[in-house]
Amino acid sequence: MKPLNYAILKYFTNVEEACADDVINELKGQYGKFKALNKKDVITALMTAEANGLLEETRFDMDKNGELRVYYHAHEDGAATINRYIKD
């Protein structure tokens, strides 16, 4: 099993775009018992990946509770870097 942050990054190499809720829903089967698989920590991981040039923001909207959702995607260079360092 990969570390959670690696799994989060790797997820973005397989989807067009996603928000923190999408990441949590996708990874909860395998990583559901990890304390860091929560919205706050996943958002922090996504923002860190964006700051490091691996992901970029694509759009944002509001969920049904009025909370902001920010969507990201792994651009070509970011996906290549992720795949170079994190193997399947």
QUITAKA-V303992 format. One record per helix or strand of 3 or more residues. SS is the DSSP state (H for helix, E for strand). FROM is the first residue (numbers start at 1). TO is the last residue. If there is no record, write none. Layout:
ss->SS from->FROM to->TO
ss->SS from->FROM to->TO
This chain:
ss->H from->4 to->11
ss->H from->20 to->31
ss->H from->39 to->51
ss->E from->56 to->62
ss->E from->68 to->73
ss->H from->76 to->85
